[in-house]
Each structure stands twice: as structure tokens, then as C-alpha cells.
Amino acid sequence: ALNGSVGRKLQAEAKQPLGFSIDGEGNFVETKDKNTGRIVAEYDHKKCPYAKLHWALYKKARLQKDTVVEELSEFHGAPVLFAACRSYKDTEEPFGAAFLTIFKTANRPYSAKNVGLCYTVGALGRNKRAEGEEIASADRDALVVKDKKTFVK
């Protein structure tokens, strides 16, 4: 999901519906992160069409390892023309998957030349989640890559 600074830019500058809460004056609603105590933009991944699109693509890509899986029609409300995913493994969690998205012209940030986004889900190096997300479960710790050589492979 695009719940960080890139997602905020896409919602603010390109009018993309990413699941951030906006107040009556057009500003991001802020909340205290439960894990760090820092103030972050309020985000609901259930309202983000990219979260839905990426999960749908990943479900297809994990069944066809090392193959680019394309989506040309079902974008789950994301303002895109094309989306694709590639995964090197078949697991429930998308760590290591890469996504390519081409935006509709009207939803490109700053310039029509900013045509898309390449988004990767990095290897899990520690059992933490992004600010504003729920606390990571203890069983998720089994997915952490602890060997340095495996992590950078």
C-alpha cells in the first residue's frame, strides 16, 4: 500500500484516492502512531484502491513465479491504465514482489511526464510495520530474514 510520503503526494498532487483522511480544509488528518507515538497522517488501507489492486495482482503473480503478470482492466478503483506484478516466490506474504503501475494522464503528479510508479515490497528485515499501521503480530517474526547474505540476495 502507498501509505507513506509517496502516497500522500499522489493523493494531494494527482487527486488519487489513497485512503488518507482529509479534513474540511483539504489538509491531511493527523493521528498518533500506536507504536512510535509520533504524529502521522491518518490512513485506512481498506479505502486504498492500490492495496486492493496490488493484492489481486500478487495472488496471480505468486502462482507464476518469475513471470510478469499484467492487469489491463480490473484496477479496483485505482486511476491507472496498466498494472503488473512479478514475484520470485509463492508465499502468502508479498515480500520481494515488484509492482509497476501506469497512471491515467489526469492522475499524474506534477507533470504528464510522471507516467507511473514502480513499487517493491522489500524483504522483511525486522518485525515492524509502517507508521500508522497496526502492530505486527508475533508469528510474523518467522518471516524476518535474519541471515545477511539471504537478505541481500
Stockholm file with secondary structure:
# STOCKHOLM 1.0

chainA/1-153         ALNGSVGRKLQAEAKQPLGFSIDGEGNFVETKDKNTGRIVAEYDHKKCPYAKLHWALYKKARLQKDTVVEELSEFHGAPVLFAACRSYKDTEEPFGAAFLTIFKTANRPYSAKNVGLCYTVGALGRNKRAEGEEIASADRDALVVKDKKTFVK
#=GR chainA/1-153 SS CCCSHHHHHHHHHHCCCCSBCBCTTSCBCEEECTTTCCEEECBCGGGCHHHHHHHHHHHHHTTSTTSCEEESSCCTTCCEEEEEEECSSCCSSCTTCEEEEEECGGGCSSSTTCCEEEEECCCCCSSCCCTTSCCCCGGGGGGCCCCHHHHTC
#=GC SS_cons         CCCSHHHHHHHHHHCCCCSBCBCTTSCBCEEECTTTCCEEECBCGGGCHHHHHHHHHHHHHTTSTTSCEEESSCCTTCCEEEEEEECSSCCSSCTTCEEEEEECGGGCSSSTTCCEEEEECCCCCSSCCCTTSCCCCGGGGGGCCCCHHHHTC
//
